[in-house]
Amino acid sequence: MKILQVVPRADSDVSLKKLLKAKERQLRSGPTAFRRKSEGRWAHVKYPGWIRWDETIGGIVVAEVNTRVAASEWQLLQAFIGYLYRHLGDNIDTITITYR
């Protein structure tokens, strides 16, 4: 399991959670790597596992990357970081990964 802490830019007007939810809704009917399973829980279409995320105090998004197959954990982690970079990169200040 990996824990990501995504800190928004100080000058950002919109919270990362709102941006993530809006982007997910926008991409829902088209081709996208992640599918929404429930509120704050996504699964990748190709790699086994899931990502649970939510916003904490200060607008920080905390995401937990879990997978049933330890060998593919890095792929799911890489896919999620790439998703954040592509769609929210202008609004992110820092991403911290905690290994557990």
Secondary structure, DSSP 8 states (H G I E B T S, - for coil): -EEEEEEE-TT-SS-HHHHHHHHHHHHTTS--SEEEEETTEEEESSSS-EEEEEE-GGG-EEEEEE-SSGGGHHHHHHHHHHHHHHHHGGGEEEEEEEE-
